[in-house]
Structures are given as C-alpha cells and as structure tokens.
Amino acid sequence: MSNSSTPASHDTTAPEHDPIEDIVPLIPFVLPIVGGVLMFLLAFIAVSMA
C-alpha cells in the first residue's frame, strides 16, 4: 500500500468577484426610475398617436 506524502489540496483562494452582487443593492432605486421613464415614453407615444 502506498502512502502519499502530499496532503489533500484544499482551495484556499478567495471566491471570484461577481459583478451582479454590485448591482443588486441598486435595484430598489433603479427600478422605479426606469418604470417612470417607461410610463412617460408610453404616454408620449399614446398622445402623439391620438
């Protein structure tokens, strides 16, 4: 039976940086602003077509 002198390797590196995690805290501010802009554009299109 062979006895390996190398210990089991464990990944001790830091996890990769996820850019999505930077965006998630901004969702409560960005979503209403984008919704308001979208409603304004839809209302503008409806008035211009009428």
Rosetta silent file (secondary structure, phi, psi, omega in degrees, C-alpha in Angstrom):
SEQUENCE: MSNSSTPASHDTTAPEHDPIEDIVPLIPFVLPIVGGVLMFLLAFIAVSMA
SCORE:     score description
SCORE:     0.000 S_00000001
   1 L     0.000  132.835 -177.789    0.000    0.000    0.000 S_00000001
   2 L   -93.885  141.340  178.785    1.435    3.380   -0.969 S_00000001
   3 L  -113.289  111.921 -178.411    1.407    6.315    1.412 S_00000001
   4 L   -79.764  133.918 -178.956    1.386    9.667   -0.356 S_00000001
   5 L   -86.634   -6.286  179.915    3.309   12.415    1.416 S_00000001
   6 L   -88.200  128.820  179.112    1.314   15.201   -0.255 S_00000001
   7 L   -72.157  162.297  177.748   -1.654   16.414    1.809 S_00000001
   8 L   -63.014  131.494 -176.665   -5.081   16.750    0.309 S_00000001
   9 L   -83.111  130.509  175.920   -5.233   20.025   -1.567 S_00000001
  10 L  -116.985  139.297 -179.172   -7.892   22.479   -0.480 S_00000001
  11 L   -78.406  108.961 -178.396   -8.735   25.568   -2.484 S_00000001
  12 L  -103.995    8.646  179.879   -7.865   28.482   -0.222 S_00000001
  13 L   -75.088  156.195  179.197   -8.175   31.194   -2.854 S_00000001
  14 L   -70.202  148.593  178.044  -10.791   33.915   -2.463 S_00000001
  15 L   -65.848  154.879 -179.270  -14.016   33.421   -4.439 S_00000001
  16 L   -65.406  150.276  178.725  -14.317   35.243   -7.734 S_00000001
  17 L   -78.587  125.655 -179.068  -15.844   38.727   -7.750 S_00000001
  18 L  -101.150  116.134 -178.389  -19.383   38.628   -9.103 S_00000001
  19 L   -65.549  -22.162  178.579  -20.452   41.912  -10.789 S_00000001
  20 H   -64.148  -33.895 -179.662  -24.118   41.025  -10.228 S_00000001
  21 H   -66.587  -20.806  175.525  -23.583   41.431   -6.477 S_00000001
  22 H   -78.888  -27.007 -175.122  -22.676   45.102   -7.096 S_00000001
  23 H   -86.514  -33.201 -173.310  -25.916   45.746   -8.987 S_00000001
  24 H   -55.471  -42.187  179.651  -28.392   44.008   -6.648 S_00000001
  25 H   -66.647  -17.352 -178.742  -28.356   46.717   -3.897 S_00000001
  26 H   -87.729   -9.456 -175.228  -29.221   49.371   -6.525 S_00000001
  27 H   -58.058  -42.422 -179.330  -32.385   47.619   -7.752 S_00000001
  28 H   -63.786  -19.989  178.569  -34.807   49.404   -5.336 S_00000001
  29 H   -94.556  -38.756 -175.040  -33.634   52.770   -6.697 S_00000001
  30 H   -76.014  -38.835 -174.728  -33.189   51.966  -10.389 S_00000001
  31 H   -61.336  -46.460  177.396  -36.404   50.006  -10.928 S_00000001
  32 H   -66.350  -33.742  179.289  -38.866   52.842  -10.068 S_00000001
  33 H   -66.337  -45.924  179.334  -36.852   55.351  -12.103 S_00000001
  34 H   -65.616  -37.150  176.845  -36.827   53.112  -15.171 S_00000001
  35 H   -63.730  -40.592  177.887  -40.539   52.398  -14.663 S_00000001
  36 H   -65.169  -41.120  177.640  -41.310   56.115  -14.534 S_00000001
  37 H   -64.842  -40.931  179.165  -39.341   56.783  -17.700 S_00000001
  38 H   -64.708  -41.511  177.651  -41.087   53.914  -19.444 S_00000001
  39 H   -64.494  -39.526  177.772  -44.537   55.196  -18.424 S_00000001
  40 H   -62.821  -43.522 -179.941  -43.626   58.690  -19.655 S_00000001
  41 H   -65.752  -40.470  178.391  -42.483   57.332  -23.012 S_00000001
  42 H   -65.994  -39.140  177.317  -45.611   55.205  -23.411 S_00000001
  43 H   -66.421  -39.072  178.004  -47.843   58.164  -22.533 S_00000001
  44 H   -62.438  -42.760  178.780  -45.941   60.362  -25.006 S_00000001
  45 H   -64.826  -41.683 -178.774  -46.436   57.770  -27.758 S_00000001
  46 H   -65.348  -40.944 -179.663  -50.151   57.459  -26.947 S_00000001
  47 H   -69.707  -38.646 -178.821  -50.706   61.246  -27.019 S_00000001
  48 H   -70.580  -27.937  177.445  -48.732   61.688  -30.215 S_00000001
  49 H   -80.487  -21.387 -176.739  -50.752   58.944  -31.936 S_00000001
  50 L   -76.472    0.000    0.000  -54.097   60.373  -30.822 S_00000001
